[in-house]
Amino acid sequence: MNRLKLATVWLDGCSGCHMSLLDIDAAIIDVAGKADLVYGPLVDAQEFPEGVDVTLVEGAVSSQEDLKKLQKIRSRTRTLVALGDCAVTSNVSAMRNGLPVQKMLQSIYIEGVSAAKGVPTDGVPALLPQARPVREFVKVDLYLPGCPPPAKAILGVLGDLLAGRKPDSSAKLKFG
């Protein structure tokens, strides 16, 4: 049996979806027996690899860096899963969408502080005008909503994908 290449990525989100993934507890041993985790916050890979079978994408697309990373991921991934409400709808990340980017940065980094005023630029990616869901930029193969999705739901989807089955997209999953 060939081991699947599994990746996870965290864009603009809180990492709650990754925490929920870790909450599959001992079942992670079964996942590890069927897949190699080739990229993610828990892996020391610096470059997203070629030929990834499944990538779980957490978070909204909020910056030029997120967009560039997501496009590379999509081009190198067979099955892309939008993991959690931020990836599916842009959720909490979209709370900034009512403000123009420059006005928001001015409010936070100039008006909102008493010392060291100034919008950071070194190493900080340029923000997109709005935080948007993953599907607005690339093809998404599967949606797994929830804030975060329950560990049981993540394990069910991973179990199906690792067994070569297409997860049942008609299952009732809820947002929030």
C-alpha positions in Angstrom: 0.0 0.0 0.0 1.4 3.4 -1.0 1.4 6.0 1.8 -0.4 9.2 1.1 1.3 12.5 1.3 -0.7 14.7 3.7 -0.1 18.4 4.3 -1.8 21.0 6.4 -1.5 24.8 6.1 -2.5 27.7 8.2 -3.4 30.9 6.5 -5.3 33.7 8.3 -6.9 31.9 11.2 -6.5 31.1 14.9 -5.1 27.6 14.6 -8.2 26.2 16.2 -8.7 23.8 13.3 -5.2 22.4 13.8 -5.9 22.0 17.5 -9.1 20.1 16.6 -7.0 17.9 14.2 -4.7 17.1 17.2 -7.9 16.3 19.2 -8.3 13.1 17.2 -6.0 11.8 20.0 -4.9 8.2 19.6 -6.4 7.9 16.1 -3.5 10.1 14.9 -1.4 6.9 15.2 -3.7 5.2 12.6 -3.4 8.3 10.3 0.4 8.3 10.7 0.3 4.6 9.7 -1.3 5.5 6.4 0.1 8.9 5.5 3.3 10.9 5.7 2.8 14.4 7.0 5.0 16.3 4.5 4.1 19.9 5.3 2.4 21.9 8.1 3.0 23.9 11.3 4.3 20.7 13.0 6.7 19.8 10.2 10.1 21.5 9.5 9.6 21.6 5.7 10.4 25.0 4.3 9.0 24.5 0.8 5.6 23.1 0.0 6.4 19.8 -1.8 5.2 18.4 -5.2 2.8 15.6 -5.5 0.8 16.0 -2.3 -2.3 13.8 -2.1 -4.4 15.7 0.5 -3.9 19.2 1.9 -6.1 20.6 4.7 -6.2 24.4 4.4 -7.1 26.4 7.5 -7.9 30.1 7.4 -9.0 32.8 5.1 -6.9 34.4 2.3 -5.9 37.8 3.7 -2.6 38.7 2.3 -0.5 38.6 -0.9 1.6 35.9 0.9 -1.5 33.8 1.6 -2.6 34.0 -2.0 0.8 33.1 -3.4 1.1 30.2 -1.0 -2.4 28.9 -1.7 -1.9 29.0 -5.5 1.3 27.0 -5.1 -0.5 24.5 -2.8 -3.3 24.0 -5.2 -1.0 23.4 -8.1 0.8 20.7 -6.1 -2.2 19.0 -4.4 -4.6 16.4 -5.7 -7.3 16.9 -3.1 -7.6 20.3 -1.3 -9.9 20.5 1.7 -11.1 23.9 3.1 -10.8 23.2 6.8 -13.0 25.3 9.1 -15.2 28.3 8.7 -12.4 30.7 8.0 -11.3 28.7 5.0 -14.9 28.0 3.9 -16.5 31.5 4.4 -13.6 33.7 5.7 -15.5 33.9 9.1 -13.7 35.9 11.8 -10.9 37.0 9.5 -13.6 38.9 7.4 -14.5 41.1 10.4 -11.9 43.6 8.9 -13.6 43.7 5.5 -15.7 46.8 6.3 -12.7 49.0 6.7 -10.2 50.0 3.9 -6.8 48.4 4.7 -5.0 51.7 5.2 -7.6 53.0 7.6 -7.5 49.8 9.6 -3.7 49.8 9.8 -3.7 53.5 10.8 -6.3 52.8 13.5 -4.3 49.9 15.0 -0.7 50.9 14.6 -0.9 54.8 14.9 -4.0 55.8 16.7 -4.2 52.6 18.9 -0.8 52.8 20.5 1.0 55.3 22.7 4.6 54.2 22.0 6.4 53.0 18.9 3.8 54.3 16.5 4.1 53.1 12.9 2.8 50.5 10.6 5.2 47.6 10.4 6.6 46.8 7.0 9.6 44.6 7.4 8.6 41.0 7.0 4.9 41.8 7.0 3.0 40.7 3.8 0.8 43.2 2.0 -2.8 42.8 3.0 -5.4 42.1 0.3 -8.4 44.6 0.3 -10.5 41.9 2.0 -10.1 38.6 3.7 -11.8 36.0 1.4 -12.6 32.3 1.5 -10.2 29.9 -0.2 -12.8 29.0 -2.9 -12.6 32.5 -4.3 -9.0 31.9 -5.4 -8.6 28.2 -6.1 -10.7 25.1 -6.7 -11.7 23.4 -3.4 -12.4 19.7 -3.5 -14.1 19.3 -0.1 -15.5 21.7 2.5 -15.3 20.9 6.2 -17.0 23.7 8.1 -17.0 24.4 11.8 -15.3 26.7 14.1 -13.4 24.5 14.6 -14.7 21.4 12.9 -15.2 18.6 15.5 -12.3 16.2 15.7 -14.7 13.4 14.9 -15.6 15.1 11.6 -11.9 15.7 10.7 -11.1 12.1 11.5 -14.1 10.9 9.3 -12.9 12.9 6.3 -9.3 11.9 6.8 -10.3 8.2 7.2 -12.3 8.3 3.9 -9.5 10.1 2.0 -6.8 7.8 3.4 -8.9 4.8 2.4 -9.3 6.1 -1.1 -13.0 6.9 -0.6 -14.6 10.2 -1.5 -16.1 11.6 1.8 -19.9 12.0 1.8 -20.5 15.6 1.1 -24.2 15.3 1.8 -23.4 14.8 5.5 -25.0 17.5 7.7 -22.2 19.7 9.0 -22.9 22.9 10.7 -21.1 26.2 10.7 -19.9 27.8 14.0 
